[in-house]
Amino acid sequence: MAAREAGGVVLSKSADKLFSLSGLFAVYKPKGPTSAGVLNLLKERLLAEAGVQTNGNKRNQVLKIGHGGTLDSAAAGVLVVGIGKGTKMLRTMLAGSKKYTAIGLLGKATDTLDATGKVTEEKPYDQITKGDLENVLQKFTGDIMQVPPLYSALKKDGERLSTLMKRGEAVEAKPARPVRVYSLSLQQFQPPLFTLDVECGGGFYVRSLVSDIGKELSTCATMQELTRTKHGPFTLEEHALYEDKWTIDEIARSLEHCTSLLPGEPSHKKLKTEHPGETAVSCE
């Protein structure tokens, strides 16, 4: 029955199949948990199905798994996952564009630039028309400069800015940096709400975009909802596995299906070597 050993643990047939999985696939991240939380839950499900006991020491496990770009806890959508050798492909394979659907709210600003924060400002918005909004979007298309939000995963002295902010520490805004917006369109306008479709490059913050649009319209705005509909070649509609599909067999099928999306030879660009069992995370 035993297939082989890993880290001193005798593996069953299902465990052997799990540890042989390698490549990239996508899961659906719901609104609420962090990207890391979703990844940990996925890992726990797979290890439990394989009958592998962690005994509280994750370093004993050789299951390598990571995600290719953080989604805020308040956001939903495509989360690309690398397993096995796929963890080394995350950074280079997913340098392509990302697509989002975002719902913005005119007339209110928050400290986090989204619905999770405290309201810091309110301004009238009745004068804004659909045409005004469409015209403004043109200013945010192409190669633009963007100031990242203070509540973000960017780090100062090794700690996330969001962590420092929550502790009440003074944090200076990072300088504006170049980002790329491939396309930006208005899908719906029902004041005070407006819905945008955005296709952008890496390092882009949709929260900052919504806030900047509000300022450009001489009011303020905050992001209410965000869904990532595409990341690299992986789409929400076609590739994302929902939680009920988080099984060894379903992931094996998905890895096979997604092989056609990837270049023939994976990049061997040297990345930091992970300890066995540690999560290898490549963030935007």
N, C-alpha and C positions, 0 to 999 in steps of 0.2 A: 504493500500500500504506500509505503514511504517512497517518495520520488528522489529526494536529495536532501542535503543539509544546508542551512544558511545561518551563520552566526551561532552554530552549535545547536540549532533547533531542527529537529526532523520535520520535514514538510509533507503534508498530505498532497494528493493529486490536485485539489483545488488551489492550495497554497502555492504549489509549484507553478500552476498556470498564472496565478496572480503575479508572482515574482518574475515571470518571463515576459510580462507585458512591457512594451516599450514604444514610445512615440508620443504624439500629441492628439488630444481630443478636447471637446468643449462640454461644459456643464452649464446649467442655468443657475445663476445666483439670485435668490429672492431678495426682496427688500427687507432689511433688518440686520442679518448677521454680517460680520466682516468677511472679506475675501479669505483671510486666514482661517476664520471659523468654519467657513464652507469647506475649505480644503481639509481641515482636521476631521470634520464629520465624514467626508468622503473616505478618508484614510481609515477611520475607525470602522466604517461599514465594510470596507473591503477586507480588512484584517479579520473582522468578526466572521464574515462569510467563509473565509479561508480557515477559520479555526485557529488562528495564530494569536497566542497570548503575549501581550506586551510586558506584563509583570511590572508596569510602571517605569520600565527602562526602555525608552524609545530607541536609544542608540544600538540596542541589540537587534533591531529590525533593519533589514536591508532594502525595504521598500522605499524607493526614492520617488518623491512626488512634489511638484511645485506648480505655481500658477504664473501666467505670463502677463500680468498687469492688474494692479489693484483697482477694484471698484469700491467706491465709498459704501459704508454700511447702509446708507439711505437709498442707494441705487440698486437696480436690478439688471439682469441681462447676461450676455455671454461672458463666461470666464474660461479662458483657455488653460488647459492643464497638461503638464508634461509628466510622464511616468517613465521610470527607468532611464534609459539614455535620452529620452525626450526632454528631460530637465535641462540638458545642455543645449537644446535647440530653441528654447523659449526666447532667449534674448535676440537671436539673429533671425529666426523664422517670423517673428511677429513685429518686424520693423515697419510693416505696412500700415495702411490707414485703419481708422476705427470709425464706426458710425454710431450715432446716438439719436434718440428721440427725447427731447427735453420739453417740459412744461414750465413756463415762467409766469410769475405773478407780478404785475405792474403795481406801483404805488407803495411797496414795502421793501425795506432792506433789512438783512439780518447780519449778525457778526460772522456767521459761518457761510454766508451767501446761499444757504439753502433753507429748507423748511425746518431743520432741526435746531436752528439757532434762535437767539433772542432778537426781537425787532429793535433795530437801532435808529430807524428813520422811516417816516411816512410822508409821501408827497402826492399831490393830485395827478391824475392820469387821464381825466375825461377828455382832454383836448387831443389825445393821440388817436390817429386813424390807422387803418390797415395799411394804407399807402405810406404813411410815415414810417411804420415799422419795416416794411419791405425795402424802403429806400435806405434805411440805416444799416440793414444787413449787408449791403454791398461794401460798406466800410470795414467789415469784419471777415471778408473773403480774401483768400490768397495768403501771402506771407505777411504776418502782422506781428506786433509786439504785444506781449501779455504779461501782466503782473500776477504771479500765482497767489492763491488765497492764503491767508494766515493759517487757517485751519486746514492743514494739508499734511501729506506724508513726507514732504521735504524736511530735511534735517538741519539742525544747528547744534554744533558740538556733540554730534552723535545721537541727539534726541529729536523726535518728530516735532515740528512746529505746533501741531495740534495738541500734543501732550503738554508742551510748555504753556500754551494758551489756557488749557484747562486748569493748570496749576496757578494761573493768575500772573505768570511771569510776563514781563515786557518783551515783546517780540517785534523786531523790525521787519517790514515787508521785504521780500526778496526783490531784487531789481527786475525790471521788465526783461523778458527774454524772447527770442524769435520763435514763433510757432507757425504752423501751416494749416489753413482751412481750405480743403479741396472744394467743398460745396456747403452752402448754407441756405435753407429755404424755410419760408413760413408755411406751415401746414394748416393752421387754424388760428383764428383771432376772435375770441369772445371775451372782451374786456371784463375783468382785469387779466384774464388768462390768455396766453399765447403759446402755441406749440411749434417747436422748431425741429427740423431734421438737419443734423450736422455730420459732415465727414471731415475728419481732421487727422493730423499726424500725432506722433508721440509727444508726451509732455504737455498736452493741452488740457485746460480745465474748463468744462462747460459751465460750471458755476460762475467763473470769472467772466465768461462770455455774456451770460444773462445779466450779470451786474453791470457790465460795461455798456450793454445795449440800453439798459435803463438810464444810465447817466447820459448817454448820447441823445436820448429822447427828452432830456431835461426833467426827468423824474427819477425813480429808482425801481429796481426789480430784484427779485430773488427766485431761485430755482425751486420749484415745488416737487417735481418728479424727474427722474433720469433713468433711461433704459438704454443699455448698450446693445445694439442690434447686430453689430458685426465687429470682429476683431481679426485683422489679417484676412485670411480666406475663410474663417469660421463665422457662420451666420447663426443668429438666434433661431430662425425658423427651421433651418435644415440640419444643424449639427449639435445644438445644445441638448444634453441629456438632463431630463428632470429627475428629481430625487428618487422617484420610483424605478428609474432605470440605472441606478448606481449599483450595478452588480458586475461581477467579474466577466461574465459572458457578454453582457451588453457593451461593456467598455472594450472588450476584445473586438466585437463587431464594429464599434465606432472607430477604433484605431485603424482597422482595415479599410473602412469607408473613407477615412480622412487621409489615408496615404496619398491618394491622388491629388490632394490639395498642396502637397509639399514638394519642394525641389527634389530632384533625383538623389543628390548627394548632400547630406546634412553638413552644415558648417562645423569645422573643428576648431573654431576660434577658442583660444584657451580662456576658461572661466575659472573662478575660484572653486577649488575642489570641496565638495560637501562631505561631511562625515556621514557614514552609512545611516540611513534612517532619518536624517535631518531634512526638513523641508527646504527645497531650493526655490526661492521666490525671486522673480524678476519683475520689478515694479516699473510703472511708467515714470 
